[in-house]
Amino acid sequence: MSIDNSQNKPITGLHWLLFTLLMSALLAAFLWLAFWQLERADEKQSILTAIDQAQYLPLSMVDRNSPRFAKVSGRGQYDIQHSFLLDNQVESGVVGVHLITPFKLPGGDWLLVNRGWLKMPLDRSELPAFRTTATSVEISGSLNLPPKTGIRMGGDAVEDTSLPWPRLITYLELDPAAAQLGYPLLPQIIQLDAKSASGYGERLRRPLNFGPEKHRGYAITWFAFALVTVILFIIIIRPGIKKYGK
């Protein structure tokens, strides 16, 4: 009767080499993730610094070269016939929309104003109610970039000219929006603040989902994984070093 020793094969130098390559790959991955998180922390710290040091601009001086996060205020006029409702905006666990209305600056240029959050009715065939004054209004807020679209899945309501206004959209992109409106838009968007009476709901938007300290915490975690990998490698490979290093 033969005995199957296939489950008790000796560990060879090749096995140690493959193990070393695997642990080296893990170590490199953990270190890359750690330093990437530190870079993200630096990026977010730069954003927070830019917000703190943001300059003030009257609306009459806003143009396409105006800096991001600049604090702005002044008088202008909303386009009472057109507004976009940016869908899938969650506040305190409740689904709603951001009310985004074109605004005419004193110099004649148009840009979009995020007027805040509105709760979406349970019956999605209905849209939230809001009012837009036809007279000149005073607004204040800060300049920002339009929200990123993320991964697009299919078309968007902003491309459908047959839909009535206000128009419910999933993505906000300036070129399609300008085409729908029939006039060009400046590349920024004004985030309305709580002082402006023409806004709705929550308007103190968080500039970041979370701050740089969270990225630094993630970096420490990845550095810890890297350290554990080195320690385990030394503990496990020591017998092989003694055997094959002679």
C-alpha positions in Angstrom: 0.0 0.0 0.0 1.4 3.4 -1.0 1.3 6.5 1.1 0.4 9.8 -0.5 2.8 12.4 0.7 1.5 15.2 -1.6 0.2 17.1 1.3 3.6 17.2 3.0 5.8 18.5 0.3 8.9 20.3 1.6 9.1 24.1 1.3 11.7 24.9 -1.4 13.7 28.0 -2.2 11.2 28.7 -5.0 8.4 28.8 -2.5 10.3 31.3 -0.4 11.0 33.4 -3.5 7.3 33.5 -4.4 6.4 34.3 -0.8 8.9 37.2 -0.8 7.5 38.6 -4.0 4.0 38.4 -2.7 4.9 40.2 0.6 6.9 42.8 -1.4 3.9 43.5 -3.6 1.7 43.9 -0.5 4.2 46.2 1.1 4.4 48.4 -2.0 0.6 48.6 -2.3 0.2 49.6 1.4 2.9 52.3 1.1 1.4 53.6 -2.1 -2.1 53.9 -0.5 -0.6 55.6 2.6 1.3 58.2 0.5 -1.8 58.7 -1.7 -3.9 59.5 1.3 -1.3 62.0 2.5 -1.5 63.7 -0.9 -5.3 63.8 -0.6 -4.9 65.4 2.8 -2.6 68.1 1.4 -5.1 68.8 -1.4 -8.0 69.2 1.0 -5.9 71.4 3.3 -5.1 73.6 0.3 -8.9 73.9 -0.4 -9.6 74.8 3.2 -6.8 77.4 3.1 -8.2 78.9 -0.2 -11.6 79.2 1.5 -10.2 80.9 4.5 -8.2 83.4 2.4 -11.0 83.9 -0.3 -11.3 87.5 -1.4 -14.5 89.5 -1.7 -15.9 90.5 -5.1 -18.9 92.6 -5.9 -21.1 90.9 -8.5 -20.4 93.7 -11.0 -16.7 92.4 -11.1 -17.4 88.7 -11.5 -16.2 87.2 -14.8 -15.0 83.9 -16.1 -11.6 84.4 -14.5 -12.9 85.1 -11.0 -11.3 82.8 -8.4 -13.0 79.8 -6.9 -14.4 80.4 -3.3 -14.5 84.2 -3.8 -17.2 85.7 -1.6 -19.7 87.7 -3.7 -22.7 89.9 -3.2 -24.7 92.4 -5.2 -27.9 92.9 -7.1 -29.1 91.2 -10.2 -32.1 89.4 -11.7 -33.2 85.8 -11.8 -34.5 84.2 -15.0 -38.0 83.6 -13.8 -38.9 81.2 -16.6 -36.1 78.7 -16.2 -34.8 76.7 -13.3 -33.1 73.3 -12.9 -33.8 70.9 -10.1 -30.7 68.8 -9.5 -32.0 65.4 -8.3 -30.8 62.9 -5.7 -29.5 65.5 -3.1 -29.8 64.0 0.4 -30.1 66.2 3.5 -30.4 64.5 7.0 -31.5 61.3 5.3 -34.2 62.9 3.2 -34.0 62.9 -0.6 -34.5 66.2 -2.3 -33.2 68.5 -5.1 -31.0 71.6 -5.4 -32.8 74.5 -6.9 -30.5 76.1 -9.5 -31.7 79.2 -11.3 -29.8 81.4 -13.9 -29.0 84.9 -12.6 -28.2 87.9 -14.7 -25.2 89.9 -13.4 -25.1 93.8 -13.5 -22.7 93.6 -16.6 -25.1 91.3 -18.5 -23.4 88.0 -18.0 -25.4 85.0 -16.8 -24.3 82.4 -14.3 -26.2 79.7 -12.3 -27.1 80.2 -8.6 -27.6 77.2 -6.3 -30.5 78.5 -4.2 -30.5 75.6 -1.8 -32.3 72.4 -1.0 -36.0 71.4 -1.5 -37.6 68.2 -0.4 -38.8 66.0 -3.2 -42.4 64.8 -2.9 -43.1 61.1 -2.5 -45.0 61.3 -5.8 -42.1 61.9 -8.2 -44.6 63.0 -10.9 -44.8 66.2 -8.8 -42.0 68.8 -8.3 -41.2 70.9 -5.3 -42.8 74.3 -5.2 -40.8 77.5 -5.1 -41.0 81.1 -6.1 -38.7 83.3 -8.1 -39.1 87.1 -8.0 -39.1 89.0 -11.3 -37.6 92.1 -9.8 -34.0 92.9 -9.0 -32.8 91.1 -5.9 -29.8 91.3 -3.6 -27.9 88.0 -3.2 -24.7 86.9 -1.4 -22.8 83.7 -1.5 -19.5 82.2 -2.8 -18.2 81.1 -6.2 -17.6 77.5 -6.8 -17.3 75.0 -9.6 -20.4 73.1 -10.8 -20.9 69.8 -9.0 -19.1 66.9 -10.6 -21.2 64.5 -12.5 -19.5 61.3 -11.5 -20.2 58.2 -13.6 -22.9 58.9 -16.1 -25.6 56.2 -16.7 -27.5 56.9 -19.8 -29.0 60.2 -20.9 -30.1 63.2 -18.9 -33.2 65.3 -18.7 -31.2 68.5 -19.5 -30.8 67.2 -23.1 -34.6 66.8 -23.6 -36.0 70.1 -25.0 -39.6 68.8 -24.8 -39.7 68.8 -21.0 -41.4 71.7 -19.2 -39.7 74.1 -16.8 -38.5 73.8 -14.1 -36.5 70.9 -15.4 -35.5 67.9 -13.2 -31.9 66.8 -14.0 -29.6 64.1 -12.8 -26.4 65.9 -13.9 -25.5 69.5 -14.1 -23.2 70.3 -17.0 -22.8 73.9 -18.1 -22.6 73.5 -21.9 -25.9 71.4 -22.2 -27.5 73.8 -19.6 -26.5 76.9 -21.7 -27.9 75.2 -24.8 -31.2 74.6 -23.1 -31.4 78.2 -21.8 -30.4 79.8 -25.1 -27.6 82.0 -23.7 -24.0 81.4 -22.5 -23.1 80.8 -18.8 -20.0 81.8 -16.9 -18.1 78.7 -15.8 -18.8 79.2 -12.1 -21.8 78.7 -9.9 -22.8 80.8 -6.9 -23.6 78.9 -3.7 -26.2 81.1 -2.1 -25.7 81.7 1.6 -28.3 82.0 4.4 -28.5 85.8 4.2 -30.2 85.7 0.8 -33.9 85.6 1.1 -34.3 84.0 -2.4 -32.9 80.7 -1.2 -34.4 77.6 0.3 -33.6 75.0 2.9 -30.0 74.0 3.8 -27.6 76.4 2.1 -24.5 76.2 4.2 -22.9 73.6 1.9 -19.9 71.7 3.1 -17.0 72.4 0.8 -15.6 68.9 1.5 -17.2 65.6 2.4 -14.6 65.3 5.1 -11.5 67.1 6.1 -7.8 66.3 5.7 -7.5 64.8 9.2 -9.5 61.7 8.0 -7.1 61.2 5.1 -4.2 61.4 7.6 -6.0 58.8 9.7 -6.3 56.5 6.7 -2.6 57.0 5.9 -1.7 55.9 9.4 -3.8 52.8 8.9 -2.0 51.9 5.7 1.4 52.6 7.2 0.4 50.2 10.1 -0.5 47.5 7.6 2.9 48.0 5.9 4.7 47.7 9.2 2.7 44.5 10.1 3.6 43.1 6.6 7.3 43.6 7.3 7.1 42.0 10.8 5.2 39.0 9.5 7.7 38.6 6.6 10.6 38.6 9.0 8.9 36.1 11.4 7.8 33.7 8.6 10.9 33.9 6.4 13.5 33.5 9.2 13.5 29.7 9.0 14.0 29.9 5.3 17.0 32.3 5.8 18.6 29.9 8.2 18.1 26.9 5.9 18.9 28.4 2.5 21.3 31.1 3.6 24.0 28.7 4.7 
